[in-house]
């Protein structure tokens, strides 16, 4: 099959060894997450180990579409392993970053990287085509550097002090030439100090944010991975690939000569406008859009003063109360430079600030907080806060128990302070599941909360989010939505193979959110994202293409375009349903790993606050409108002020488990289901652990 | 950013040997150096807007795809170089072949493999059959990075062959039946999502960068919040 480099890089940091795994061994998973889960399952014999254990394996996988002209699918890297962020267990989890790392890895001749063991001193990995070295950090003084300084130092080293303004042969004169900088993934001080909310940073603001993989790298004494490739990726049908790209550009993407929108959105047809949430808006200074490798529509920007370069989404929400835009842009840069998870930093700061405002910060069990809240909103305040979390101190180089506590994440800090339950219940600690911060309102966009709870992390999957944005925007401005609720639901559910045509999957009314229809909706999203987004690595910001206002019929390209691309690149005739089936298989493999880690049905619940209280903070969009069917009539309704029903959610779990073919009493996978998916060996391991469900 | 280059000296020396070893071939090729003085101008040129580019490198991926049937940044005839941490607009540049009116690469080619091709509007093209991979064109190109680049060629047992922009005239994997060249379609122009690359038949100003690095930003670009100056 074309599109693959043919080998996966295997690093054993304990033994200082570089090896390979033939990609063909895992090619039936196609790429990305599927391959990563399968490799993890094979290499980690004891799935109950902690994320900081040296035997934890981290995979960084590409897909056959990486480094190709497939739009918004070329530049993403899937990161997996046992995480350290979630609570009470660091689940086997995933994260994902964009940019050019995956493309460069493919050009260097690798389909992915598998990281095992722990180095005896800080190291970085230097990949130049097939030449891979595990290098000591000391000569370049990399350990201790911020992520940007680290990357610049490695760029200079690999390019022998040169700039990337001419051809060079970084892999030696017998290898190919390139004009490019190496693509580097690095951790900052937060990862080195094993903050559980540390992430991986690549270029200015590509982050594998969730899971605490920065801390896992830190625990392995791994500072950075640099890759530069001068090779090529074989394509099955180059003409078809080019023609398909142009077909989609012509028919489904934005048209600069006939702009229908001038803002950025999570849609295929979005124009290349940064998706920003800085409180004072987008800076009115000279700038360009910036896109990942091969993407047709960049969702970030670079600026005349370089401040906030490439920041978007949550990286731009951080420090909402900054006194001005420049300080907030600096705050975005700070979390990237120190390598911290933006979402947890947002809700963590909100928690600490709320404790302080309500007079609860100076209680007996909370250590002295070194922050000076009279400076809240200033540059100095946020620098100190970021450094406190990154270094686990007072942010000025001195010991601080408070700093140590919050460096471990805010739910764990609250636990140490004896207030976890109380603050989760009141809602000031807005972490409704698995110790993970809220994103979309779980009481309204129930699929988001259900998917997160039934999985391992904030799903951060925006397939259906546009529906809410469009409806809410229309309602709040007094205009008619571009499509009626029923029209939207029809277009979207028509594409939801294998449950296509069940309109009630998108009925968010109270009477439907615990139903079999909603179980199908959640299942569809779990399977779809596991395969198409996280294994084939179609970007969440641009795919799927459900509703497309560029089209006269509003029907997007999903279901057609993906298959053409897979065929053009790999030569495989692959149906959308084939992908969904593989997605189901991957979802089952992940669920088996969580089960081996200790997952049981009884653990799968929201914090009490979600059942008992209305939202304290408005997550995402206030008073969001969602499609629903009330008294038999489809329309958009506001559902964000309701609470979930504990007993009915429990009934939903039963419906969901039954639909998966899992044991409804325990949530454990059954042999019958696993064998039907070709996962007999997984069933065997579950049986050995006494965790095989009764079918 | 389009600096006159200080070349990679290792490559220069390596290829000097090839050049001197093969110069004897020149006489027999039918190409005669004095004719270089009468090189007709190309019928087509690529213009770029480095302030409009979004850095996706789709042009590079499309270029290697239609010419070589593979994806490769190193085999692309147009190069985008960028630094994610730098300030706009010096964070990025696009370097495309200028199809020079006075093409140093053509003048220096010892075998006549690199020459204007009358069939395709005198685009400066490499005939790989006659190319000996000496690197003279790479060295002679006055721009950095050199617009003619050497790479191992699988069709020639992995021996080096020169590659440069031909406006997609000789693109075996061209998606359009009519093909490329000055009268056809160029992959980089067609694929660029933001219209930062333009084809023209008018000879750009040869001195400096102004003729080739142009402003392609219109009112619609301004509507997206980007500078149009």
Interface residues (C-beta under 8 A of the other chain):
Chain A: X67 X68 X69 X71 X74 X99 X100 X103 X106 X107 X148 X151 X152 X164 X165 X166 X167 X168 X169 X173 X176 X177 X178 X179 X180 X181 X203 X204 X230 X231 X232 X233 X234 X235 X238 X239 X241 X242 X243 X245 X246 X249 X253 X256 X257 X259 X262 X271 X272 X273 X282 X284 X286 X287 X288 X289 X290 X291 X292 X293 X294 X295 X296 X297 X298 X302 X303 X304 X305 X306 X309 X310
Chain B: X1 X3 X5 X6 X7 X8 X10 X11 X14 X51 X52 X53 X54 X55 X56 X57 X58 X61 X62 X64 X65 X66 X68 X69 X70 X71 X72 X73 X74 X75 X79 X81 X82 X83 X84 X85 X86 X87 X88 X89 X91 X92 X93 X95 X144 X145 X146 X149 X150 X151 X152 X173 X174 X175 X187 X190 X191 X193 X194 X195 X220 X221 X223 X224 X225 X226 X227
